[in-house]
Amino acid sequence: MPTNQSLGNPDLDPEIADTFTAGAVFKPRFAPGLSASLDYFDIKVGGAITNIRGAAATLCDAGNALACSFFTFDPDTGAPTSMSVPALNLSNLQYVGYDFALQYHTGLGDFLPGTFDVSWNATYMDKAKIDLGAGSGPVNRAGENGGVNTGAIARLTSVLSGTYSHGGSSITAQLRYISKGKIDNTFDTLPSNRISNNRVPSVVYLNLYGTLALDKAGGTSLFMSIENVLDKDPPVVPYPALFTATNAQYYDVVGRYFRVGAKLKF
């Protein structure tokens, strides 16, 4: 069995990103308290640091001289005896998407004392093109909810919140949304990598937050939150980290839970 090593590399170049962004803010006069914004981003990183240890043998078999240089071969049999692969500036990344934001603030007039705020924030990923320099070329990981592959990212994530406030007290209802996607965007692209189910359903979580002011100055208050109010189970997504069969980056792995606390000012 050859000895395998992953090494550092003192000759690495810094990773440099080329970023283009553009945005607009909309505050209509006919709707005081309303504001909306849209931002576009295109982020490219060339020569990003990666390690092709897992693909070195395949690349060497295909005639890649650089990959073959990482192996030591037995002079008599020609069999590999060790492999030492350093980190290299071989990866190329590109992220293209949009950020949306909307806020609305209003008083409730004679109907109810206090104010009401609504906010909506969302990110839509158009591209997450990842080329790890392992010879397979770039793969668009946008819409991939599995989380195992580098650059995997849900197509759309958003948070919608509504808050009623009065006299230092408030209550907030929040909806957190993760769009449907795939476990791996490369599955089912060849007869050899088909799986029975490559789909991940969309998920919505409901959270509640509240604060009760106990004095007019607001120095003493109680707060409470209920996360995942409906106790929604996460979708099953094969994920090798932490022995969890889901992607904990997006999905709640605890279930409904409560937090209660107090803030005191002396």
N, C-alpha and C positions, 0 to 999 in steps of 0.2 A: 504494500500500500504506500503510494508516494506521500511524502510529507508536504502539507499545504500551509502556506503562510500568506497573510495579508499584511502589507507593510506601509509605513508612511513614506513620504517622498519630499525631501527638502527642496527639490527643484520645481515644485508646483507653482503655477502662476495664480495670482488672485482672481477670484470670480468677479466678473464685471457685468452688470446688467444694463441693458439699453431699454429705457422705459419711456413710453409715450402715454400721456393722459390728457383727456379733455372733458370738460364738464359744464353744466349749466344749472342755474338756480332760478326757480319760478316762484314769485310772490305776487299773486294777483290782487289788485286793488279792490276787486268786487268781493273778495273773501278774506277779510282781515283775520289774521291768526293762522292762515294756511301758507305753508311753504313746501316746495318739492324740489328735488335735485336729481340729476342724472349724471353719472360719471362713467366714462369709457377708459379702459386701461389695456395696454399691450406691453407686456414685460417679456423681454428676451434675455436669456443668459447663455452666452457661448463659452465653451471651454469650462463648463462646470465640473467640479471634482466628483469622480466616481471611481468604483473599483469593479473590474470585469472578471473577478475571480471565478464566478459561477459559469461564465461563458468562455473562459480562456481555452479550455480543451477543444470545444467545438470550433472556435475561431482558428486555432492552430491546425486542426484537421482540415479546415477549409483553405489552408495555405497562408494565413495571416502571419507575417514574419514577426510583428511586434508581439503577438500572443505567444508564439513559439519561443521567443527569447526569455520568457518567464519560467521555462521548464529546464530542468537538468536531466539529461538522458544518460542511461547506461551505455558506455562506449561499445560494449560487446553485443548486447541484445537490442539496443535502441529504445528500450522501454523507459518511460519517465520515472525518475526516482524522487524528484521533489519539484514543487512549484512555489514560487515566491512572486506575488503580484502586488505591485505598489499602487497607491492611489494615483490617478492620472486625470488630466484635463481633457476628458473625452466626451463629456455629456453636454447636450444642448437642450434647453428648456424654453418653452414659450407659453405664457398664460394670457388669454384674451377674454375679456368679459365686461360686465356692466354692474355698477352699484346704483341702487335706487334708494331714495329716502323721501319720506313724506311725514310732515308733522302738522297737527292742527290743534290749536288752543282756543278755548272759548269759555266765557262765563255762561251760567245757566239761567240768568235773569231771575224772574219772579218764580220760575218753576221749582228751583232748588238752589239753596245757597252753595257757593263754592264754584269750582272750575272743572272742566273736563278736557283731558288731553288724549289725543290719538297719535300714535307713531307707527310707521311701517318702514322697515329696513329690509332690503333684499339684495342678494348677489346672484347674478346669472353668469355662468361660465360657458363661453362659446368654444374655447379651445384650451386644452391643457396638453400640449404636444411635448412628449418626453422622448428623447433619444439618449439612452444610457451608454452609447458608444460600444455596445456589445455586438454590433453587426446586424441587428434586426431592423434598424431604421426607426423613425419616429412613430409613436403611437399616441393617438388623442385619448387621454384618460378622462376628459370631461364627461360627466354622466356615469362615472364608475363609482359605485357606493361601497365597493368591497374593502378598500383601504389597505390592501396588502401591497399593491404596486406603488412605486414612487410616482408622485404627482396625481394619484387618484383623487377625484373631487366630485361632489354631487353637482348636478347641473344647476339646480336652484335651491337656495336656502333663504328663508325669510323669517322675520319676527314681527308680529302685529301685537301692539299693546294698547290698552285703553285704561286711563287712570282718572279716578274722581278724587278731588282734593278739597278739603275744607278745614280751616283752622289748624293747620299743622298735621292733620290726620289724612290718610289716603288709603285707597284700595285700588289694586291693579290686577287686571286679567290679561294674560299673555298667551298667545298662540305661537308656537314654534313649528315651522314646517320644513321638511326635507323631501325633495322631489323623488319620484321613483327613478330607478337606474338599473345598472347591471352589476353583477359581481365582478366581472372582468370583461372589458371591451374586446379583448382578443379571443374570448371563448366563442365557439360556434362559427368561426371564420374559416376553419378548415375541417375536413372530415375527421381528422385525428384529434381535434380538441373540442369535440362536442360534449355538452353536459345536458342533463335532463331539465335543469331549471337555472337559467342565468338571469333571473329577474329579481329585483329588490323593490318592494312596494313603497309608495309614498307614506310618510308618517307625519302626524300632527300631535303635538304635546300641548296640554293645557296646564298652565301654572298660575297660581294666585299669590299675591303679595299684599300685605296690609301693614299700616302703621297707625297707632293710636297715640295722639299727644295727650299727656297727662297734666300739662300746664300750658298757659298761654304763650310762654316764651319758647316752647318746644324743646327745652333742655332735658326733659324727662319724658320718655315715650316707650311704648311696647311695640314690638314688631313680630310678625309671623309670616311664614311662607309655606305653601304646599306645592311641591314640585311633582309633576306628572300626576295631576289630580285624578285622572281616569285610570291610573295604574296600567298604562299601556305597555305590553311586552315589546321588546325590540325585535325587529325582523331577524331571521336567521341568516347570517352572512359569514361564511367560513373565514376565520381570522386566527392566525397562529399565536398572536400575542396574548399573554395573561390567561390562556386557556378559556377565552371568551368566544362563543360562537356568534359574534356580531362585531360591528365596527363601533367601538365605544367612543370614537371621535364625534360621531353624530347621534348615536342612539343611547337612550337611558338604560343602564344595566342594573339599576338599583330598584326601580319601581317607585310607587308613591311614598314620599317621605315629607316629614314636617320639621320645621325649625321655628323655635320661639325664643325671643330674647328681649332684653330691656336696655335702654340707654339712660343713664343717670348723670345728672350734672350737679355737682356739689358747690 
